[in-house]
Amino acid sequence: MNINLSLPTIKNRIVNLLHRFHVIIFVVTIIGGLAIVVFFLNSTLILSSESDGYTSPSENASFDQTTIDRIKQLRGSGSESQLDLSGRSNPFVE
């Protein structure tokens, strides 16, 4: 068995290997890259949800009593409308 390990022979074997398995190498590279991205995003989400000593800078907002009274006076959609539409005609009626 004669093993010829010259540089052109090694180059040709590598080119033939890449030519034969280029689709498999591409798919494995893409799936591996996506797995790494998902892992990093997952670890980022886990670290961002921890609230070690965090206090919110905003104060609790409160409404004054006049605003609350005005909101309570609003009517819901179930109440009848008291609009007078007698002077207007329906443009879709012939």
Backbone bond lengths (Angstrom), bond angles and torsions (degrees), N, CA, C in turn:
res aa  C-N    CA-C-N  psi(-1)  N-CA   C-N-CA  omega(-1)  CA-C   N-CA-C  phi
1 M - - - 1.438 - - 1.521 107.18 -
2 N 1.300 115.42 118.32 1.456 121.88 -178.18 1.528 108.93 -99.70
3 I 1.331 117.10 114.50 1.462 121.44 -179.95 1.519 107.43 -102.19
4 N 1.310 115.24 113.92 1.458 121.13 -179.82 1.527 107.83 -103.60
5 L 1.309 118.64 107.23 1.456 122.65 -176.80 1.526 111.03 -109.22
6 S 1.290 116.83 50.28 1.453 119.50 176.36 1.535 108.96 -81.11
7 L 1.298 116.09 164.28 1.458 121.53 -176.69 1.523 113.06 -60.94
8 P 1.317 121.12 -45.27 1.479 119.51 177.80 1.526 113.07 -63.28
9 T 1.320 117.29 -33.74 1.462 120.03 179.18 1.525 110.69 -67.83
10 I 1.321 116.32 -44.30 1.482 120.23 177.72 1.514 110.09 -62.90
11 K 1.327 116.51 -41.15 1.471 120.75 179.36 1.522 110.50 -62.50
12 N 1.315 117.32 -44.23 1.467 120.60 -179.85 1.524 111.41 -64.90
13 R 1.329 117.80 -37.61 1.467 120.11 178.54 1.529 111.16 -66.55
14 I 1.327 116.23 -40.76 1.479 119.48 178.69 1.523 110.49 -66.41
15 V 1.324 117.52 -42.37 1.473 120.90 178.20 1.522 110.23 -62.82
16 N 1.320 117.72 -42.44 1.474 120.25 178.39 1.526 111.26 -64.60
17 L 1.335 116.53 -39.89 1.467 120.07 177.95 1.527 110.90 -63.80
18 L 1.330 117.29 -45.17 1.462 120.10 178.71 1.524 111.66 -66.53
19 H 1.314 117.13 -37.87 1.462 120.22 178.42 1.521 111.39 -65.80
20 R 1.312 116.25 -35.69 1.464 120.14 -177.60 1.528 111.78 -75.88
21 F 1.345 118.28 -38.46 1.459 121.56 -173.50 1.530 112.90 -114.27
22 H 1.321 119.37 25.10 1.457 120.79 -175.49 1.533 112.71 -64.99
23 V 1.310 118.87 -35.04 1.461 121.41 179.89 1.527 110.35 -69.41
24 I 1.313 117.00 -43.13 1.470 121.24 -179.96 1.526 110.40 -65.20
25 I 1.332 116.79 -42.81 1.467 120.35 178.55 1.525 110.40 -62.85
26 F 1.342 116.90 -41.05 1.465 120.61 179.01 1.522 111.23 -63.47
27 V 1.320 117.89 -47.01 1.464 121.67 -178.34 1.527 110.99 -64.09
28 V 1.320 117.73 -43.83 1.467 121.02 179.13 1.530 110.45 -63.15
29 T 1.334 117.80 -39.16 1.468 121.58 178.34 1.525 111.09 -64.40
30 I 1.326 117.35 -44.81 1.473 121.10 -179.85 1.521 110.79 -65.53
31 I 1.309 118.43 -46.50 1.469 121.12 -179.72 1.522 110.65 -64.51
32 G 1.318 117.47 -40.15 1.462 120.42 177.05 1.520 111.81 -63.63
33 G 1.326 116.76 -41.79 1.465 120.38 177.40 1.514 112.06 -62.99
34 L 1.328 116.86 -42.77 1.465 120.40 177.90 1.525 111.51 -64.91
35 A 1.316 117.33 -37.57 1.466 120.37 178.24 1.524 110.53 -64.63
36 I 1.322 117.33 -40.14 1.464 120.49 178.23 1.522 110.84 -65.66
37 V 1.334 117.32 -41.71 1.464 121.17 178.64 1.523 110.57 -62.70
38 V 1.328 117.70 -43.82 1.466 120.97 178.93 1.526 110.64 -63.57
39 F 1.312 117.39 -40.09 1.458 120.77 178.19 1.526 111.13 -62.04
40 F 1.335 117.49 -46.67 1.464 120.35 179.75 1.527 112.02 -65.48
41 L 1.339 117.65 -39.51 1.465 119.82 177.20 1.524 111.22 -65.07
42 N 1.312 117.29 -39.66 1.456 121.11 178.82 1.525 110.47 -63.75
43 S 1.321 117.19 -44.75 1.469 119.30 -179.94 1.527 110.76 -66.96
44 T 1.329 117.92 -34.50 1.459 120.87 176.83 1.524 110.79 -65.34
45 L 1.338 117.21 -42.20 1.463 120.36 179.07 1.524 111.38 -65.99
46 I 1.305 117.36 -38.49 1.459 120.43 179.22 1.519 110.31 -65.89
47 L 1.330 117.16 -43.44 1.466 120.38 -179.86 1.523 112.26 -69.06
48 S 1.343 117.52 -32.19 1.460 119.34 -178.33 1.519 112.27 -76.53
49 S 1.340 118.67 -20.67 1.460 120.48 -178.79 1.519 112.32 -82.96
50 E 1.324 117.98 -13.44 1.459 120.31 178.05 1.523 109.20 -75.51
51 S 1.322 116.38 135.13 1.467 120.38 -177.41 1.519 109.55 -119.52
52 D 1.298 117.16 63.04 1.456 121.63 -179.52 1.529 110.47 -75.08
53 G 1.322 116.32 98.90 1.452 120.94 175.09 1.515 114.94 74.04
54 Y 1.316 118.47 15.97 1.458 120.73 -179.49 1.519 110.40 -82.20
55 T 1.314 116.87 131.24 1.462 121.74 173.56 1.510 108.36 -121.40
56 S 1.305 116.19 136.62 1.451 122.05 -177.95 1.526 110.12 -71.35
57 P 1.336 117.67 135.81 1.460 119.44 -179.07 1.524 113.33 -77.30
58 S 1.321 118.73 -15.15 1.459 120.36 -177.28 1.530 110.90 -84.83
59 E 1.298 115.10 149.11 1.458 121.81 176.40 1.522 108.96 -90.77
60 N 1.312 117.33 157.69 1.457 120.66 175.97 1.512 109.34 -69.01
61 A 1.321 116.13 128.35 1.462 120.91 -179.81 1.520 109.58 -83.63
62 S 1.300 116.32 144.74 1.460 120.45 177.30 1.520 109.01 -135.44
63 F 1.337 115.94 147.25 1.457 121.96 178.63 1.515 109.28 -96.62
64 D 1.323 115.00 149.90 1.461 118.23 174.87 1.530 109.20 -81.25
65 Q 1.287 117.69 165.63 1.463 122.77 -173.83 1.526 111.60 -65.92
66 T 1.333 118.95 -33.68 1.473 120.43 -179.80 1.523 111.12 -65.11
67 T 1.302 117.80 -37.30 1.465 120.30 178.15 1.522 110.63 -67.47
68 I 1.309 117.31 -40.26 1.466 120.95 178.36 1.520 110.50 -63.92
69 D 1.322 117.84 -41.19 1.472 121.27 178.19 1.522 111.35 -64.57
70 R 1.325 118.15 -40.59 1.464 121.16 179.58 1.525 110.79 -65.47
71 I 1.319 118.27 -36.57 1.461 121.09 178.45 1.520 110.63 -68.69
72 K 1.329 118.06 -38.06 1.460 121.05 179.35 1.519 111.83 -67.80
73 Q 1.327 118.45 -25.26 1.461 121.74 -179.52 1.526 112.57 -78.14
74 L 1.303 118.21 -14.74 1.461 120.30 179.67 1.519 109.97 -66.39
75 R 1.323 115.02 143.18 1.453 120.09 179.99 1.514 110.04 -92.46
76 G 1.314 116.31 148.63 1.459 121.61 178.03 1.517 111.16 -80.74
77 S 1.313 116.91 177.23 1.461 121.20 -178.58 1.527 111.84 -74.11
78 G 1.329 118.56 -15.58 1.459 121.12 -179.23 1.527 113.58 -80.72
79 S 1.316 118.15 -15.35 1.476 119.57 -178.90 1.529 110.27 -81.23
80 E 1.336 115.03 154.80 1.462 120.45 -177.91 1.522 110.69 -75.23
81 S 1.316 114.84 145.99 1.456 120.81 178.20 1.520 109.26 -84.33
82 Q 1.319 117.04 141.96 1.458 121.27 -179.69 1.525 110.69 -108.24
83 L 1.319 116.47 27.10 1.454 120.37 178.78 1.519 110.08 -78.58
84 D 1.340 116.72 140.31 1.460 122.32 178.20 1.522 108.14 -98.20
85 L 1.318 116.09 106.37 1.458 121.22 -177.88 1.531 111.43 -108.69
86 S 1.335 118.82 23.85 1.459 120.88 -175.56 1.528 111.64 -71.80
87 G 1.309 119.67 -26.68 1.456 121.74 -179.00 1.510 113.77 -81.07
88 R 1.294 117.67 -7.56 1.454 120.53 -177.70 1.518 110.16 -108.13
89 S 1.325 115.04 149.41 1.474 119.14 178.33 1.527 108.32 -114.04
90 N 1.304 114.53 155.13 1.454 120.61 -179.99 1.521 108.94 -81.95
91 P 1.343 120.52 118.66 1.448 121.01 -177.33 1.535 113.32 -73.20
92 F 1.309 118.57 -10.11 1.463 121.65 -178.59 1.511 113.00 -95.25
93 V 1.338 117.56 -2.24 1.465 121.12 178.28 1.510 107.71 -95.34
94 E 1.338 117.14 134.40 1.462 120.54 -179.16 1.502 111.58 -87.28
